[in-house]
Amino acid sequence: MKTLVLAAVLASITAGTAFAGTPLINARQHAQSHRIFNGVASGQLTYGETQRLIAGQNHVRNLKMQARADGVVTGWERARIHTAQNVQSARIFWKRHN
């Protein structure tokens, strides 16, 4: 009986922290950072463009940190972060191809 209760408590604790994980958001942020770095390395991005894109990346990172602050990232928060990443992705594309 004690092991069953212990297992249930352990499962509920780990399930709560699993929702706070954001591996897809992290991977996309990493990929976008590489796109910015590659644009700088190839000369496609100026200093000012790079600074604005980095500020956009920081904005998305702050959204993610705010969403994770309570331990659970809700569907609405994920959608908001995803939208911000879409905007940032478009900005990276346009800045690299202007």
C-alpha positions in Angstrom: 0.0 0.0 0.0 2.8 2.4 0.9 4.6 1.7 -2.4 1.4 2.4 -4.3 0.9 5.8 -2.6 4.6 6.6 -3.1 4.4 5.7 -6.8 1.3 7.9 -7.2 2.9 10.8 -5.5 6.1 10.4 -7.6 4.1 10.1 -10.8 2.1 13.3 -10.0 5.3 15.3 -9.3 7.0 14.2 -12.4 3.9 14.7 -14.6 3.7 18.3 -13.4 7.3 19.1 -14.3 6.9 17.3 -17.7 4.4 19.9 -18.8 6.9 22.7 -18.0 9.4 21.2 -20.5 9.7 23.1 -23.8 12.0 21.0 -25.9 10.4 22.0 -29.3 10.5 25.7 -28.4 14.1 25.3 -27.3 15.1 23.5 -30.5 13.4 26.2 -32.6 15.1 29.0 -30.7 18.5 27.3 -31.2 17.8 26.9 -34.9 16.8 30.6 -35.3 19.9 31.7 -33.4 22.0 29.7 -35.9 20.2 31.3 -38.8 21.2 34.7 -37.3 24.8 33.6 -36.7 25.0 32.3 -40.3 23.6 35.6 -41.6 26.3 37.5 -39.7 29.0 35.1 -40.9 28.0 35.4 -44.5 27.7 39.2 -44.4 23.9 39.2 -45.1 23.1 41.0 -41.8 24.4 44.4 -40.7 25.2 45.2 -37.1 21.9 47.0 -36.6 19.8 44.2 -38.1 21.6 41.7 -36.0 20.9 43.7 -32.8 17.2 43.9 -33.6 17.0 40.2 -34.4 18.8 39.3 -31.1 16.3 41.6 -29.3 13.5 39.6 -30.9 15.1 36.3 -29.8 15.3 37.7 -26.2 11.6 38.6 -26.4 10.7 35.1 -27.3 13.0 33.8 -24.5 11.3 36.0 -22.0 7.9 34.8 -23.1 9.1 31.2 -22.5 10.5 32.0 -19.1 7.3 33.7 -18.0 5.3 30.7 -19.2 7.5 28.3 -17.3 7.5 30.3 -14.1 4.5 28.5 -12.7 5.7 25.1 -13.7 3.1 24.4 -16.4 3.1 25.8 -19.9 -0.5 25.9 -21.0 -1.7 25.5 -24.6 -2.5 29.2 -24.8 1.1 30.1 -23.7 2.6 27.6 -26.2 0.5 29.2 -29.0 1.6 32.6 -28.0 5.3 31.5 -28.0 4.8 29.7 -31.3 3.3 32.9 -32.9 6.2 35.0 -31.6 8.6 32.4 -33.1 6.8 32.6 -36.4 7.1 36.4 -36.5 10.8 36.1 -35.5 11.4 33.6 -38.2 9.9 35.8 -40.9 12.0 38.8 -39.6 15.2 36.7 -39.9 14.3 35.7 -43.5 13.5 39.2 -44.6 16.6 40.7 -42.9 18.8 38.1 -44.5 17.3 38.6 -48.0 16.9 42.3 -48.3 
